[in-house]
Amino acid sequence: MPMLLLAGPAAEPWTITDLKSFLRVEHDADDAVIASLLTAARAQIEAWTGKMLLAQRWRLVLDAWPRDGRIVLRGGPLRALIAVRTYDAHGAAHDVDPAGFVLDLAADVIAAPRWALPEPGRPVAGIELDLELGYGTAPDDVPPPLRHAVRLLAAQWYDNRGDAASGAGSAVLPGGVAAMIAGYRTVTL
């Protein structure tokens, strides 16, 4: 189930000013670096946990509807189903009413009776669902351990900028961050 990012979050879990205060940086010369580290740290925590921290729009592309009519998302948390469309054999899009679907926000599941789902006319990427995922729209909506993990990871990268070029530790999750996000990680078999 490919997922395509349509629109990233409107904000980050921390402001540049907040992160500069945490880093004890008093000058503005590194603002661009700090901003990019903040965005990268949020994206990395999202990748490690499979959870989108702040509200963002994604497109889920399917070849066919699941046999049981239940779409179990690998990412989350699910906030809303914005639009659904199928494509016919000629590539024309046909809207499907999102109100016909049941959203289980706690389990990140989208469901509809299988008989009520229109079959796509093309065998590959014949179905698109536009979703809103994330804990909320404001930084305080993000669970505190995940929010703090973003800050710690950005600080780790800022303090160890010289190590990144050599690849030292670039694929290793710092221990404190790993402990903070452990309860939020999605385990797949």
Biotite code that builds the C-alpha atoms (Angstrom):
import biotite.structure as struc

atoms = struc.array([
    struc.Atom([0.000, 0.000, 0.000], chain_id="A", res_id=1, res_name="MET", atom_name="CA", element="C"),
    struc.Atom([1.999, 3.009, -1.207], chain_id="A", res_id=2, res_name="PRO", atom_name="CA", element="C"),
    struc.Atom([1.477, 6.236, 0.697], chain_id="A", res_id=3, res_name="MET", atom_name="CA", element="C"),
    struc.Atom([2.261, 9.592, -0.931], chain_id="A", res_id=4, res_name="LEU", atom_name="CA", element="C"),
    struc.Atom([2.677, 12.801, 1.060], chain_id="A", res_id=5, res_name="LEU", atom_name="CA", element="C"),
    struc.Atom([0.288, 15.487, -0.203], chain_id="A", res_id=6, res_name="LEU", atom_name="CA", element="C"),
    struc.Atom([0.884, 18.198, 2.416], chain_id="A", res_id=7, res_name="ALA", atom_name="CA", element="C"),
    struc.Atom([3.256, 18.165, 5.366], chain_id="A", res_id=8, res_name="GLY", atom_name="CA", element="C"),
    struc.Atom([2.455, 19.612, 8.768], chain_id="A", res_id=9, res_name="PRO", atom_name="CA", element="C"),
    struc.Atom([1.845, 23.351, 9.083], chain_id="A", res_id=10, res_name="ALA", atom_name="CA", element="C"),
    struc.Atom([4.209, 23.508, 12.085], chain_id="A", res_id=11, res_name="ALA", atom_name="CA", element="C"),
    struc.Atom([6.894, 21.481, 13.807], chain_id="A", res_id=12, res_name="GLU", atom_name="CA", element="C"),
    struc.Atom([6.701, 20.057, 17.346], chain_id="A", res_id=13, res_name="PRO", atom_name="CA", element="C"),
    struc.Atom([9.020, 22.862, 18.518], chain_id="A", res_id=14, res_name="TRP", atom_name="CA", element="C"),
    struc.Atom([9.719, 26.369, 17.296], chain_id="A", res_id=15, res_name="THR", atom_name="CA", element="C"),
    struc.Atom([13.227, 27.350, 16.288], chain_id="A", res_id=16, res_name="ILE", atom_name="CA", element="C"),
    struc.Atom([13.277, 29.677, 19.318], chain_id="A", res_id=17, res_name="THR", atom_name="CA", element="C"),
    struc.Atom([12.351, 26.786, 21.639], chain_id="A", res_id=18, res_name="ASP", atom_name="CA", element="C"),
    struc.Atom([15.026, 24.541, 20.165], chain_id="A", res_id=19, res_name="LEU", atom_name="CA", element="C"),
    struc.Atom([17.655, 27.316, 20.309], chain_id="A", res_id=20, res_name="LYS", atom_name="CA", element="C"),
    struc.Atom([16.864, 27.805, 23.990], chain_id="A", res_id=21, res_name="SER", atom_name="CA", element="C"),
    struc.Atom([17.228, 24.050, 24.604], chain_id="A", res_id=22, res_name="PHE", atom_name="CA", element="C"),
    struc.Atom([20.548, 24.079, 22.704], chain_id="A", res_id=23, res_name="LEU", atom_name="CA", element="C"),
    struc.Atom([21.659, 27.249, 24.507], chain_id="A", res_id=24, res_name="ARG", atom_name="CA", element="C"),
    struc.Atom([22.298, 28.946, 21.167], chain_id="A", res_id=25, res_name="VAL", atom_name="CA", element="C"),
    struc.Atom([22.093, 32.731, 21.459], chain_id="A", res_id=26, res_name="GLU", atom_name="CA", element="C"),
    struc.Atom([22.995, 33.755, 17.895], chain_id="A", res_id=27, res_name="HIS", atom_name="CA", element="C"),
    struc.Atom([20.915, 33.623, 14.721], chain_id="A", res_id=28, res_name="ASP", atom_name="CA", element="C"),
    struc.Atom([23.661, 32.339, 12.409], chain_id="A", res_id=29, res_name="ALA", atom_name="CA", element="C"),
    struc.Atom([22.523, 28.698, 12.746], chain_id="A", res_id=30, res_name="ASP", atom_name="CA", element="C"),
    struc.Atom([18.759, 29.280, 12.445], chain_id="A", res_id=31, res_name="ASP", atom_name="CA", element="C"),
    struc.Atom([18.544, 27.607, 9.014], chain_id="A", res_id=32, res_name="ALA", atom_name="CA", element="C"),
    struc.Atom([20.560, 24.619, 10.230], chain_id="A", res_id=33, res_name="VAL", atom_name="CA", element="C"),
    struc.Atom([18.435, 24.305, 13.378], chain_id="A", res_id=34, res_name="ILE", atom_name="CA", element="C"),
    struc.Atom([15.218, 24.531, 11.322], chain_id="A", res_id=35, res_name="ALA", atom_name="CA", element="C"),
    struc.Atom([16.359, 21.787, 8.952], chain_id="A", res_id=36, res_name="SER", atom_name="CA", element="C"),
    struc.Atom([17.489, 19.577, 11.851], chain_id="A", res_id=37, res_name="LEU", atom_name="CA", element="C"),
    struc.Atom([14.111, 20.075, 13.527], chain_id="A", res_id=38, res_name="LEU", atom_name="CA", element="C"),
    struc.Atom([12.239, 19.011, 10.378], chain_id="A", res_id=39, res_name="THR", atom_name="CA", element="C"),
    struc.Atom([14.584, 16.056, 9.822], chain_id="A", res_id=40, res_name="ALA", atom_name="CA", element="C"),
    struc.Atom([14.274, 14.924, 13.451], chain_id="A", res_id=41, res_name="ALA", atom_name="CA", element="C"),
    struc.Atom([10.465, 15.031, 13.273], chain_id="A", res_id=42, res_name="ARG", atom_name="CA", element="C"),
    struc.Atom([10.532, 13.030, 10.031], chain_id="A", res_id=43, res_name="ALA", atom_name="CA", element="C"),
    struc.Atom([12.936, 10.503, 11.556], chain_id="A", res_id=44, res_name="GLN", atom_name="CA", element="C"),
    struc.Atom([10.788, 10.000, 14.660], chain_id="A", res_id=45, res_name="ILE", atom_name="CA", element="C"),
    struc.Atom([7.782, 9.539, 12.364], chain_id="A", res_id=46, res_name="GLU", atom_name="CA", element="C"),
    struc.Atom([9.695, 6.959, 10.316], chain_id="A", res_id=47, res_name="ALA", atom_name="CA", element="C"),
    struc.Atom([10.870, 5.053, 13.408], chain_id="A", res_id=48, res_name="TRP", atom_name="CA", element="C"),
    struc.Atom([7.430, 4.997, 15.032], chain_id="A", res_id=49, res_name="THR", atom_name="CA", element="C"),
    struc.Atom([5.168, 4.828, 11.990], chain_id="A", res_id=50, res_name="GLY", atom_name="CA", element="C"),
    struc.Atom([3.167, 7.688, 13.569], chain_id="A", res_id=51, res_name="LYS", atom_name="CA", element="C"),
    struc.Atom([2.674, 11.126, 12.033], chain_id="A", res_id=52, res_name="MET", atom_name="CA", element="C"),
    struc.Atom([3.177, 13.663, 14.796], chain_id="A", res_id=53, res_name="LEU", atom_name="CA", element="C"),
    struc.Atom([1.294, 16.671, 13.469], chain_id="A", res_id=54, res_name="LEU", atom_name="CA", element="C"),
    struc.Atom([-1.650, 16.730, 11.045], chain_id="A", res_id=55, res_name="ALA", atom_name="CA", element="C"),
    struc.Atom([-0.612, 16.100, 7.456], chain_id="A", res_id=56, res_name="GLN", atom_name="CA", element="C"),
    struc.Atom([-2.333, 14.884, 4.301], chain_id="A", res_id=57, res_name="ARG", atom_name="CA", element="C"),
    struc.Atom([-1.416, 11.593, 2.662], chain_id="A", res_id=58, res_name="TRP", atom_name="CA", element="C"),
    struc.Atom([-2.703, 9.608, -0.319], chain_id="A", res_id=59, res_name="ARG", atom_name="CA", element="C"),
    struc.Atom([-3.085, 5.849, -0.003], chain_id="A", res_id=60, res_name="LEU", atom_name="CA", element="C"),
    struc.Atom([-3.028, 4.054, -3.365], chain_id="A", res_id=61, res_name="VAL", atom_name="CA", element="C"),
    struc.Atom([-4.530, 0.566, -3.769], chain_id="A", res_id=62, res_name="LEU", atom_name="CA", element="C"),
    struc.Atom([-4.882, -1.813, -6.688], chain_id="A", res_id=63, res_name="ASP", atom_name="CA", element="C"),
    struc.Atom([-8.056, -3.390, -5.278], chain_id="A", res_id=64, res_name="ALA", atom_name="CA", element="C"),
    struc.Atom([-10.295, -3.212, -2.224], chain_id="A", res_id=65, res_name="TRP", atom_name="CA", element="C"),
    struc.Atom([-9.392, -5.650, 0.561], chain_id="A", res_id=66, res_name="PRO", atom_name="CA", element="C"),
    struc.Atom([-11.614, -8.773, 0.512], chain_id="A", res_id=67, res_name="ARG", atom_name="CA", element="C"),
    struc.Atom([-13.046, -7.965, 3.933], chain_id="A", res_id=68, res_name="ASP", atom_name="CA", element="C"),
    struc.Atom([-13.577, -4.251, 3.151], chain_id="A", res_id=69, res_name="GLY", atom_name="CA", element="C"),
    struc.Atom([-11.159, -3.232, 5.934], chain_id="A", res_id=70, res_name="ARG", atom_name="CA", element="C"),
    struc.Atom([-8.108, -1.093, 5.223], chain_id="A", res_id=71, res_name="ILE", atom_name="CA", element="C"),
    struc.Atom([-5.664, -1.285, 8.114], chain_id="A", res_id=72, res_name="VAL", atom_name="CA", element="C"),
    struc.Atom([-3.230, 1.610, 7.924], chain_id="A", res_id=73, res_name="LEU", atom_name="CA", element="C"),
    struc.Atom([0.447, 1.124, 8.670], chain_id="A", res_id=74, res_name="ARG", atom_name="CA", element="C"),
    struc.Atom([0.814, 4.798, 9.525], chain_id="A", res_id=75, res_name="GLY", atom_name="CA", element="C"),
    struc.Atom([-1.348, 6.851, 11.801], chain_id="A", res_id=76, res_name="GLY", atom_name="CA", element="C"),
    struc.Atom([-2.955, 8.091, 13.823], chain_id="A", res_id=77, res_name="PRO", atom_name="CA", element="C"),
    struc.Atom([-5.915, 8.412, 11.460], chain_id="A", res_id=78, res_name="LEU", atom_name="CA", element="C"),
    struc.Atom([-7.753, 11.718, 11.837], chain_id="A", res_id=79, res_name="ARG", atom_name="CA", element="C"),
    struc.Atom([-10.011, 11.869, 8.770], chain_id="A", res_id=80, res_name="ALA", atom_name="CA", element="C"),
    struc.Atom([-10.863, 10.389, 5.390], chain_id="A", res_id=81, res_name="LEU", atom_name="CA", element="C"),
    struc.Atom([-10.926, 13.393, 3.081], chain_id="A", res_id=82, res_name="ILE", atom_name="CA", element="C"),
    struc.Atom([-11.619, 11.935, -0.379], chain_id="A", res_id=83, res_name="ALA", atom_name="CA", element="C"),
    struc.Atom([-11.948, 8.593, -2.150], chain_id="A", res_id=84, res_name="VAL", atom_name="CA", element="C"),
    struc.Atom([-11.793, 7.942, -5.876], chain_id="A", res_id=85, res_name="ARG", atom_name="CA", element="C"),
    struc.Atom([-11.572, 5.032, -8.262], chain_id="A", res_id=86, res_name="THR", atom_name="CA", element="C"),
    struc.Atom([-10.256, 5.050, -11.815], chain_id="A", res_id=87, res_name="TYR", atom_name="CA", element="C"),
    struc.Atom([-11.975, 3.410, -14.758], chain_id="A", res_id=88, res_name="ASP", atom_name="CA", element="C"),
    struc.Atom([-10.235, 1.519, -17.575], chain_id="A", res_id=89, res_name="ALA", atom_name="CA", element="C"),
    struc.Atom([-9.750, 4.802, -19.466], chain_id="A", res_id=90, res_name="HIS", atom_name="CA", element="C"),
    struc.Atom([-8.037, 6.507, -16.524], chain_id="A", res_id=91, res_name="GLY", atom_name="CA", element="C"),
    struc.Atom([-10.947, 8.769, -15.614], chain_id="A", res_id=92, res_name="ALA", atom_name="CA", element="C"),
    struc.Atom([-11.407, 9.429, -11.893], chain_id="A", res_id=93, res_name="ALA", atom_name="CA", element="C"),
    struc.Atom([-14.755, 8.779, -10.182], chain_id="A", res_id=94, res_name="HIS", atom_name="CA", element="C"),
    struc.Atom([-15.414, 10.166, -6.705], chain_id="A", res_id=95, res_name="ASP", atom_name="CA", element="C"),
    struc.Atom([-16.715, 7.856, -3.991], chain_id="A", res_id=96, res_name="VAL", atom_name="CA", element="C"),
    struc.Atom([-18.552, 9.390, -1.035], chain_id="A", res_id=97, res_name="ASP", atom_name="CA", element="C"),
    struc.Atom([-16.278, 9.185, 2.051], chain_id="A", res_id=98, res_name="PRO", atom_name="CA", element="C"),
    struc.Atom([-19.420, 9.161, 4.234], chain_id="A", res_id=99, res_name="ALA", atom_name="CA", element="C"),
    struc.Atom([-19.957, 5.538, 3.172], chain_id="A", res_id=100, res_name="GLY", atom_name="CA", element="C"),
    struc.Atom([-16.893, 4.467, 5.143], chain_id="A", res_id=101, res_name="PHE", atom_name="CA", element="C"),
    struc.Atom([-16.589, 3.805, 8.859], chain_id="A", res_id=102, res_name="VAL", atom_name="CA", element="C"),
    struc.Atom([-13.434, 5.107, 10.541], chain_id="A", res_id=103, res_name="LEU", atom_name="CA", element="C"),
    struc.Atom([-12.049, 3.323, 13.573], chain_id="A", res_id=104, res_name="ASP", atom_name="CA", element="C"),
    struc.Atom([-9.715, 6.071, 14.757], chain_id="A", res_id=105, res_name="LEU", atom_name="CA", element="C"),
    struc.Atom([-8.433, 4.033, 17.694], chain_id="A", res_id=106, res_name="ALA", atom_name="CA", element="C"),
    struc.Atom([-7.298, 1.152, 15.463], chain_id="A", res_id=107, res_name="ALA", atom_name="CA", element="C"),
    struc.Atom([-6.401, 3.192, 12.327], chain_id="A", res_id=108, res_name="ASP", atom_name="CA", element="C"),
    struc.Atom([-8.897, 1.212, 10.227], chain_id="A", res_id=109, res_name="VAL", atom_name="CA", element="C"),
    struc.Atom([-11.108, 2.369, 7.360], chain_id="A", res_id=110, res_name="ILE", atom_name="CA", element="C"),
    struc.Atom([-14.013, 0.010, 6.602], chain_id="A", res_id=111, res_name="ALA", atom_name="CA", element="C"),
    struc.Atom([-16.989, -0.301, 4.292], chain_id="A", res_id=112, res_name="ALA", atom_name="CA", element="C"),
    struc.Atom([-19.206, -3.170, 3.213], chain_id="A", res_id=113, res_name="PRO", atom_name="CA", element="C"),
    struc.Atom([-17.357, -4.906, 0.396], chain_id="A", res_id=114, res_name="ARG", atom_name="CA", element="C"),
    struc.Atom([-20.505, -5.015, -1.763], chain_id="A", res_id=115, res_name="TRP", atom_name="CA", element="C"),
    struc.Atom([-20.826, -1.203, -1.540], chain_id="A", res_id=116, res_name="ALA", atom_name="CA", element="C"),
    struc.Atom([-17.341, -0.470, -2.909], chain_id="A", res_id=117, res_name="LEU", atom_name="CA", element="C"),
    struc.Atom([-17.121, 0.307, -6.632], chain_id="A", res_id=118, res_name="PRO", atom_name="CA", element="C"),
    struc.Atom([-14.552, -1.802, -8.471], chain_id="A", res_id=119, res_name="GLU", atom_name="CA", element="C"),
    struc.Atom([-11.733, 0.112, -10.153], chain_id="A", res_id=120, res_name="PRO", atom_name="CA", element="C"),
    struc.Atom([-11.452, -0.282, -13.924], chain_id="A", res_id=121, res_name="GLY", atom_name="CA", element="C"),
    struc.Atom([-7.687, -0.333, -14.027], chain_id="A", res_id=122, res_name="ARG", atom_name="CA", element="C"),
    struc.Atom([-5.748, -3.142, -12.369], chain_id="A", res_id=123, res_name="PRO", atom_name="CA", element="C"),
    struc.Atom([-2.914, -1.033, -10.930], chain_id="A", res_id=124, res_name="VAL", atom_name="CA", element="C"),
    struc.Atom([-3.402, 2.044, -8.715], chain_id="A", res_id=125, res_name="ALA", atom_name="CA", element="C"),
    struc.Atom([-7.128, 2.059, -9.395], chain_id="A", res_id=126, res_name="GLY", atom_name="CA", element="C"),
    struc.Atom([-8.089, 3.380, -5.946], chain_id="A", res_id=127, res_name="ILE", atom_name="CA", element="C"),
    struc.Atom([-6.957, 6.498, -4.074], chain_id="A", res_id=128, res_name="GLU", atom_name="CA", element="C"),
    struc.Atom([-7.863, 7.542, -0.558], chain_id="A", res_id=129, res_name="LEU", atom_name="CA", element="C"),
    struc.Atom([-6.817, 10.974, 0.708], chain_id="A", res_id=130, res_name="ASP", atom_name="CA", element="C"),
    struc.Atom([-6.269, 10.901, 4.465], chain_id="A", res_id=131, res_name="LEU", atom_name="CA", element="C"),
    struc.Atom([-5.381, 13.224, 7.290], chain_id="A", res_id=132, res_name="GLU", atom_name="CA", element="C"),
    struc.Atom([-2.979, 11.599, 9.732], chain_id="A", res_id=133, res_name="LEU", atom_name="CA", element="C"),
    struc.Atom([-1.425, 12.933, 12.932], chain_id="A", res_id=134, res_name="GLY", atom_name="CA", element="C"),
    struc.Atom([-2.062, 13.526, 16.604], chain_id="A", res_id=135, res_name="TYR", atom_name="CA", element="C"),
    struc.Atom([-3.358, 17.050, 16.029], chain_id="A", res_id=136, res_name="GLY", atom_name="CA", element="C"),
    struc.Atom([-2.585, 20.449, 14.560], chain_id="A", res_id=137, res_name="THR", atom_name="CA", element="C"),
    struc.Atom([-0.763, 22.018, 17.515], chain_id="A", res_id=138, res_name="ALA", atom_name="CA", element="C"),
    struc.Atom([2.612, 20.997, 18.977], chain_id="A", res_id=139, res_name="PRO", atom_name="CA", element="C"),
    struc.Atom([0.950, 20.298, 22.344], chain_id="A", res_id=140, res_name="ASP", atom_name="CA", element="C"),
    struc.Atom([-1.245, 17.655, 20.648], chain_id="A", res_id=141, res_name="ASP", atom_name="CA", element="C"),
    struc.Atom([1.846, 15.468, 20.172], chain_id="A", res_id=142, res_name="VAL", atom_name="CA", element="C"),
    struc.Atom([2.429, 13.039, 23.064], chain_id="A", res_id=143, res_name="PRO", atom_name="CA", element="C"),
    struc.Atom([5.181, 14.529, 25.285], chain_id="A", res_id=144, res_name="PRO", atom_name="CA", element="C"),
    struc.Atom([7.623, 11.587, 24.893], chain_id="A", res_id=145, res_name="PRO", atom_name="CA", element="C"),
    struc.Atom([7.506, 11.878, 21.077], chain_id="A", res_id=146, res_name="LEU", atom_name="CA", element="C"),
    struc.Atom([7.780, 15.646, 21.181], chain_id="A", res_id=147, res_name="ARG", atom_name="CA", element="C"),
    struc.Atom([10.781, 15.468, 23.512], chain_id="A", res_id=148, res_name="HIS", atom_name="CA", element="C"),
    struc.Atom([12.366, 12.750, 21.340], chain_id="A", res_id=149, res_name="ALA", atom_name="CA", element="C"),
    struc.Atom([12.302, 15.172, 18.385], chain_id="A", res_id=150, res_name="VAL", atom_name="CA", element="C"),
    struc.Atom([14.043, 17.810, 20.481], chain_id="A", res_id=151, res_name="ARG", atom_name="CA", element="C"),
    struc.Atom([16.699, 15.372, 21.769], chain_id="A", res_id=152, res_name="LEU", atom_name="CA", element="C"),
    struc.Atom([17.408, 13.971, 18.309], chain_id="A", res_id=153, res_name="LEU", atom_name="CA", element="C"),
    struc.Atom([17.744, 17.443, 16.778], chain_id="A", res_id=154, res_name="ALA", atom_name="CA", element="C"),
    struc.Atom([20.076, 18.436, 19.652], chain_id="A", res_id=155, res_name="ALA", atom_name="CA", element="C"),
    struc.Atom([22.143, 15.258, 19.176], chain_id="A", res_id=156, res_name="GLN", atom_name="CA", element="C"),
    struc.Atom([22.538, 16.006, 15.476], chain_id="A", res_id=157, res_name="TRP", atom_name="CA", element="C"),
    struc.Atom([23.341, 19.678, 16.141], chain_id="A", res_id=158, res_name="TYR", atom_name="CA", element="C"),
    struc.Atom([26.009, 18.804, 18.715], chain_id="A", res_id=159, res_name="ASP", atom_name="CA", element="C"),
    struc.Atom([27.547, 16.101, 16.511], chain_id="A", res_id=160, res_name="ASN", atom_name="CA", element="C"),
    struc.Atom([27.447, 17.730, 13.075], chain_id="A", res_id=161, res_name="ARG", atom_name="CA", element="C"),
    struc.Atom([31.006, 16.663, 12.293], chain_id="A", res_id=162, res_name="GLY", atom_name="CA", element="C"),
    struc.Atom([30.196, 12.979, 12.857], chain_id="A", res_id=163, res_name="ASP", atom_name="CA", element="C"),
    struc.Atom([27.450, 12.995, 10.221], chain_id="A", res_id=164, res_name="ALA", atom_name="CA", element="C"),
    struc.Atom([29.934, 13.416, 7.384], chain_id="A", res_id=165, res_name="ALA", atom_name="CA", element="C"),
    struc.Atom([31.855, 10.298, 8.394], chain_id="A", res_id=166, res_name="SER", atom_name="CA", element="C"),
    struc.Atom([28.662, 8.279, 8.892], chain_id="A", res_id=167, res_name="GLY", atom_name="CA", element="C"),
    struc.Atom([29.506, 7.578, 12.536], chain_id="A", res_id=168, res_name="ALA", atom_name="CA", element="C"),
    struc.Atom([26.322, 6.647, 14.337], chain_id="A", res_id=169, res_name="GLY", atom_name="CA", element="C"),
    struc.Atom([24.064, 7.975, 11.568], chain_id="A", res_id=170, res_name="SER", atom_name="CA", element="C"),
    struc.Atom([21.936, 4.798, 11.470], chain_id="A", res_id=171, res_name="ALA", atom_name="CA", element="C"),
    struc.Atom([21.842, 4.319, 15.248], chain_id="A", res_id=172, res_name="VAL", atom_name="CA", element="C"),
    struc.Atom([19.019, 5.681, 17.341], chain_id="A", res_id=173, res_name="LEU", atom_name="CA", element="C"),
    struc.Atom([20.399, 7.349, 20.477], chain_id="A", res_id=174, res_name="PRO", atom_name="CA", element="C"),
    struc.Atom([19.466, 5.299, 23.571], chain_id="A", res_id=175, res_name="GLY", atom_name="CA", element="C"),
    struc.Atom([17.446, 7.986, 25.328], chain_id="A", res_id=176, res_name="GLY", atom_name="CA", element="C"),
    struc.Atom([15.413, 8.645, 22.198], chain_id="A", res_id=177, res_name="VAL", atom_name="CA", element="C"),
    struc.Atom([14.851, 4.910, 21.621], chain_id="A", res_id=178, res_name="ALA", atom_name="CA", element="C"),
    struc.Atom([13.473, 4.552, 25.159], chain_id="A", res_id=179, res_name="ALA", atom_name="CA", element="C"),
    struc.Atom([11.113, 7.519, 24.696], chain_id="A", res_id=180, res_name="MET", atom_name="CA", element="C"),
    struc.Atom([9.563, 6.225, 21.504], chain_id="A", res_id=181, res_name="ILE", atom_name="CA", element="C"),
    struc.Atom([9.513, 2.496, 22.361], chain_id="A", res_id=182, res_name="ALA", atom_name="CA", element="C"),
    struc.Atom([5.856, 2.500, 23.385], chain_id="A", res_id=183, res_name="GLY", atom_name="CA", element="C"),
    struc.Atom([4.826, 4.244, 20.155], chain_id="A", res_id=184, res_name="TYR", atom_name="CA", element="C"),
    struc.Atom([6.673, 2.045, 17.667], chain_id="A", res_id=185, res_name="ARG", atom_name="CA", element="C"),
    struc.Atom([4.564, -0.027, 15.321], chain_id="A", res_id=186, res_name="THR", atom_name="CA", element="C"),
    struc.Atom([5.799, -3.590, 15.247], chain_id="A", res_id=187, res_name="VAL", atom_name="CA", element="C"),
    struc.Atom([5.169, -5.508, 12.046], chain_id="A", res_id=188, res_name="THR", atom_name="CA", element="C"),
    struc.Atom([5.695, -9.156, 11.372], chain_id="A", res_id=189, res_name="LEU", atom_name="CA", element="C"),
])
